[in-house]
Amino acid sequence: MLYFHKELKKRLKSDYQIQKAVADGEYYKIENGLYSDIEYVNPLEIICKKYPNAIFTSDSAYYYYDLTDVIPDYFYLATKRSDSRMNDDNIKQIFIPNELFEFGKTQIEIENIKINIYDEERILVELIRKKNTIPFDYYKEIISNYRKKADRLDIYKIQEYISYYKNEASLYDTLMREVF
């Protein structure tokens, strides 16, 4: 289990006891202000502990939903536009307008860790919106995998998500032409 310094201090009562517990191997210092009771911690668990309100999106979501076999170089996390910047070299932060941030948020379990992630319908809309910024082969791989599961997608959710964007008609046309 992961603990912030404050949580561990509450449990062990002092900084000295924390240092002693780390020296004795009862706890391990993962990074500044973050401790664990096991030596090796899954990076996904660290991300979820440090950024509990962030939502996995983009390349991370494509990978976790098995839409691609390309392992992302970074963790792609969506945050509200009003949130502060994350200082982590392993994270690509994507700022989402506050009013659109919660739409499509769900939780799934990856490697026995519950993560916040956008649902497949929201990720599909984002993919189509960003079509021109994604490498063509990568885009085609993801779209073809969406085609395979098109009958399981909720078209009403997709229509709702599309309705929040200015170019609603062209997004819908692209969606119908390439997925359904």
BELQUI-V945903 format. One record per backbone hydrogen bond with DSSP energy under -0.5 kcal/mol. CO is the residue of the C=O (numbers start at 1). NH is the residue of the N-H. Records with the same first field share a line. If there is no record, write none. Layout:
BEGIN
CO: NH  NH
END
This chain:
BEGIN
1: 37
3: 35
4: 8
5: 9
6: 10
7: 11
8: 12
9: 13
14: 18
15: 19
16: 20
17: 21
18: 22
19: 23
20: 24
21: 26  27
22: 25
28: 30  36
31: 34
33: 5
34: 30  31
35: 3
36: 28
39: 41
42: 45  46
43: 47
44: 48
45: 49
46: 50
47: 51
49: 52
51: 54
55: 78
56: 118
57: 60  61
58: 62
59: 63
60: 64
61: 65
62: 67  68
63: 66
69: 71
74: 76
75: 77  92
76: 57
77: 94
78: 55
79: 96
80: 83
86: 88
88: 91
90: 75
91: 93
92: 77
93: 95
94: 79
96: 81
97: 100  101
98: 101
102: 105
104: 119
106: 117
108: 110  115
110: 113
113: 110
115: 108
116: 56
117: 106
119: 123
120: 124
121: 125
122: 126
123: 127
124: 128
125: 129
126: 130
128: 131
130: 133  134
131: 134
135: 139
136: 140
137: 141
138: 142
139: 143
140: 144
141: 145
142: 146
143: 147
144: 148
145: 149
146: 149
147: 150
149: 152  153
150: 153
153: 155
154: 158
155: 159
156: 160
157: 161
158: 162
159: 163
161: 164
162: 165
165: 168
166: 168
167: 171
168: 172
169: 173
170: 174
171: 175
172: 176
173: 177
174: 178
175: 179  180
END
